[in-house]
Amino acid sequence: MGLFYHYCVPSTFHSIVSGRSLWLSSLSMSNDSMEGKLVSNIVSTLAKDDKVEAKVLEEIKTIVGFYEYVADGFGICLSVEGDLLSQWRGYAGDATGFSIGFNGLYLAQLAEQQKDANIVVQRVIYDKQQQVDLVKPLYETIKKRVESGPLGEQDETSAEATESFGQALAYEEKLNKARVNLIQRFGPTIPPSLFAMKSSAFAEEKEWRVISLGVALGNCSFRVSGNKIVPYRSLALDDLTQPAIVKVILGPKNPTPKRVVERFLENNGFKDVRVEQSTLTYR
């Protein structure tokens, strides 16, 4: 594995190096408005193509919505391109920040060390057909369970047949428990790729992610990002047989002297890191 670059503003660069850790943030709260919605959209499209009954479609969408509510992928975004103008502009303070080159072999070792915490290194999928192929098994599982009526034994005791408000509430509670049980059963089989799908409009970024799967909000920390509170999980950059950071690129508009960055890295235990200035001209 080669290098994977994380573009960031100076304050984030300082935090990663001085804290010797990565912050894996909620992917559903990223700047991409479609993040976290692709699965729902693909499931809806598959259901419509199958011409499933309206009530089945609504139940499928409800279950997917339940899953998106109780489960999330936490991650940090990386790129195989270390000096890309769109990345500098979008993620590194309009080119005033840094591009941190992480050693792919180190990230693989870190993921193996943290496998009990469901840490994976995952390539982002941009191709629409590949996305459909990934989501389809999940859709088929949910559809089969809904159509076979396991979510509440929908017979004469269904919500439509209840005779009182109390019976309707009892039925809905039973149905919700069945939905949660279904999510708990298929949740562990969800591939990490479902947390690494983006629109083809972002393909230039050639993104990879370090992802932590199934993080409960009770087991994470919170930070401020812009005008919102974002949950995150801290992942320590422990010393392993491979070096963690091997290269740092200063953005086209970053005025920090390279010698300062080199000393900062050394003072925090990151030795022999190549520090370079971006080759791009951008004002």
C-alpha positions in Angstrom: 0.0 0.0 0.0 1.2 3.5 -0.8 0.5 6.8 0.9 -2.9 8.1 1.9 -3.2 11.9 2.3 -5.5 13.7 4.7 -6.1 17.4 3.8 -6.7 19.6 6.8 -6.6 23.1 8.2 -3.6 24.1 10.4 -5.4 23.6 13.7 -6.4 20.0 12.7 -2.8 19.3 11.6 -1.6 20.5 15.0 -4.2 18.4 16.8 -3.3 15.2 14.9 0.4 15.6 15.4 0.5 16.9 19.0 -2.2 14.5 20.1 -0.8 11.6 18.1 -4.3 10.5 17.2 -7.0 10.6 14.4 -10.5 11.8 15.0 -13.0 9.5 13.2 -16.1 11.7 12.8 -19.7 10.8 12.0 -19.8 10.2 8.2 -23.5 11.0 8.1 -22.6 14.6 9.2 -20.0 15.3 6.6 -20.1 18.2 4.2 -21.5 16.0 1.4 -25.2 16.5 1.6 -25.7 13.0 0.1 -23.5 11.2 2.6 -25.6 8.6 4.4 -28.5 8.9 1.9 -27.2 6.8 -1.0 -28.2 3.6 0.7 -31.8 4.8 1.2 -32.0 6.1 -2.3 -30.7 2.9 -3.9 -33.0 0.7 -1.7 -36.0 2.9 -2.8 -35.0 2.5 -6.4 -34.6 -1.3 -6.2 -38.0 -1.6 -4.5 -39.7 0.5 -7.2 -38.0 -1.5 -9.9 -39.4 -4.6 -8.2 -42.8 -3.0 -8.2 -43.4 -4.0 -4.6 -46.6 -3.0 -2.9 -46.7 0.5 -1.5 -47.0 -0.7 2.1 -44.0 -3.0 1.6 -42.0 -0.2 0.2 -42.9 2.0 3.2 -41.9 -0.7 5.6 -38.5 -1.2 3.8 -37.8 2.5 4.0 -38.8 2.5 7.7 -36.3 -0.3 8.5 -33.5 1.4 6.5 -34.3 4.6 8.3 -34.2 2.8 11.7 -30.7 1.4 10.8 -29.4 4.8 9.7 -30.7 6.3 13.0 -29.1 3.8 15.3 -25.9 2.9 13.4 -23.3 5.1 11.7 -19.9 4.8 10.2 -17.2 7.0 11.9 -14.3 7.8 9.7 -11.5 10.0 8.4 -11.2 10.8 4.7 -8.0 10.2 2.8 -6.9 10.5 -0.8 -4.2 8.9 -2.9 -3.5 12.3 -4.4 -1.4 14.5 -2.1 -1.3 17.7 -4.0 -4.8 18.2 -5.6 -6.2 21.8 -6.0 -9.8 20.8 -5.3 -8.7 19.1 -2.1 -6.7 22.1 -1.0 -9.6 24.4 -1.7 -12.3 22.2 -0.1 -10.7 20.7 2.9 -7.5 22.6 3.8 -8.6 26.2 4.5 -8.5 27.3 0.9 -4.9 26.0 0.5 -3.6 27.4 3.8 -3.4 24.0 5.5 -1.5 20.7 5.2 -1.7 17.4 3.4 -0.6 14.6 5.7 0.9 11.5 4.0 0.0 8.5 6.1 1.8 5.2 5.4 -0.7 2.7 4.0 1.1 -0.2 5.6 0.9 1.5 9.0 -2.9 2.1 8.6 -3.3 -1.6 7.7 -1.4 -2.6 10.8 -3.4 -0.2 12.9 -6.7 -1.6 11.6 -5.5 -5.1 12.4 -4.6 -4.1 15.9 -8.0 -2.5 16.3 -10.1 -5.2 14.6 -12.0 -5.8 17.8 -13.2 -2.2 17.5 -14.3 -2.8 13.9 -11.7 -0.5 12.3 -11.2 -1.0 8.6 -9.4 0.8 5.8 -11.8 1.1 2.9 -11.7 2.4 -0.7 -14.6 4.7 -1.5 -17.0 3.4 -4.2 -18.1 6.0 -6.8 -19.5 3.7 -9.5 -23.3 3.6 -9.4 -23.6 -0.1 -10.5 -21.0 -1.2 -7.9 -23.1 0.7 -5.3 -26.2 -1.1 -6.4 -24.5 -4.5 -6.2 -23.4 -3.7 -2.7 -26.8 -2.6 -1.4 -28.9 -5.3 -3.2 -28.2 -8.1 -0.8 -29.3 -5.9 2.1 -32.4 -4.9 0.2 -33.2 -8.5 -0.6 -32.9 -9.5 3.0 -35.2 -6.8 4.3 -37.7 -7.3 1.5 -37.9 -11.0 2.2 -38.5 -10.5 5.8 -41.2 -7.8 5.2 -43.0 -9.8 2.6 -43.0 -13.0 4.7 -44.7 -11.0 7.5 -42.2 -11.6 10.4 -42.3 -8.0 11.7 -45.4 -8.4 13.8 -47.4 -11.3 12.4 -49.5 -9.0 10.3 -52.8 -10.8 10.3 -56.1 -10.0 12.0 -54.1 -8.2 14.8 -52.7 -5.7 12.3 -52.9 -2.0 13.0 -55.8 -1.7 10.5 -57.8 -4.3 12.4 -57.3 -2.9 15.9 -60.5 -1.6 17.7 -58.9 0.8 20.1 -56.2 3.4 20.4 -54.5 1.2 23.1 -54.5 -1.8 20.8 -52.9 0.3 18.0 -50.2 1.5 20.3 -49.5 -2.0 21.5 -49.2 -3.2 17.9 -46.9 -0.4 16.9 -44.7 -1.1 19.9 -44.5 -4.8 18.9 -43.7 -3.8 15.4 -40.9 -1.5 16.5 -39.3 -4.2 18.6 -39.4 -6.6 15.6 -37.8 -3.9 13.5 -35.0 -3.4 16.0 -34.5 -7.2 16.3 -34.2 -7.4 12.5 -31.6 -4.6 12.5 -29.6 -6.3 15.2 -29.6 -9.5 13.2 -28.4 -8.1 9.9 -26.4 -5.2 11.3 -23.2 -7.1 11.9 -23.2 -8.4 8.3 -23.3 -4.9 6.8 -20.2 -4.4 4.7 -18.0 -1.4 5.5 -18.4 -0.4 1.8 -21.9 0.9 2.7 -20.2 3.6 4.7 -17.9 4.5 1.8 -20.1 5.3 -1.1 -20.1 8.7 -2.8 -21.5 10.4 -5.9 -19.4 10.0 -9.0 -19.0 13.8 -9.0 -16.4 13.3 -6.3 -14.4 10.6 -8.1 -11.4 13.0 -8.7 -10.7 12.8 -5.0 -9.8 9.1 -5.2 -10.8 8.8 -1.6 -10.1 6.1 1.0 -11.4 6.0 4.5 -10.4 4.7 7.9 -13.8 3.6 9.2 -15.0 2.5 12.6 -18.3 0.6 12.2 -21.3 0.6 14.5 -20.2 3.2 16.9 -22.9 4.0 19.5 -23.3 7.6 20.5 -22.8 6.7 24.1 -19.3 5.5 23.3 -17.9 8.5 21.5 -16.8 12.1 22.2 -18.2 15.3 20.7 -16.6 18.3 19.0 -17.7 21.6 17.4 -17.4 21.8 13.6 -18.7 25.1 12.1 -22.2 25.5 13.4 -22.8 21.9 14.5 -21.9 19.4 17.2 -20.2 16.3 15.6 -19.7 13.0 17.4 -16.3 11.4 16.9 -14.1 8.6 18.1 -10.4 9.1 18.8 -7.9 6.6 17.3 -4.4 6.7 18.8 -1.5 6.6 16.5 0.5 4.0 18.5 4.0 3.1 17.6 4.1 0.1 15.3 6.7 -1.5 13.1 5.8 0.9 10.3 6.0 4.7 10.6 2.7 6.5 10.7 3.4 9.7 8.9 6.1 9.7 6.2 5.3 12.9 4.2 3.7 16.3 4.8 2.9 18.8 2.0 2.3 22.4 2.8 -0.6 24.0 1.0 0.1 26.6 -1.8 -0.9 29.4 0.5 0.6 28.0 3.7 3.4 30.4 5.0 4.8 28.1 7.6 8.6 27.5 7.1 9.4 23.8 6.4 12.0 23.7 9.1 9.3 24.6 11.7 7.0 21.8 10.5 10.0 19.4 10.6 10.8 20.3 14.2 7.2 20.2 15.2 6.9 16.6 13.9 10.2 15.5 15.5 9.2 17.0 18.9 6.1 14.8 18.8 7.8 11.6 17.8 7.3 11.6 14.1 10.9 11.1 12.7 12.3 11.3 9.2 9.1 12.8 7.7 9.6 14.5 4.3 8.2 18.0 4.4 7.5 19.6 1.0 5.8 22.7 -0.4 2.9 22.2 -2.8 3.9 22.5 -6.5 0.7 24.2 -7.4 0.3 27.9 -7.9 -2.8 29.2 -6.3 -3.7 32.6 -4.8 
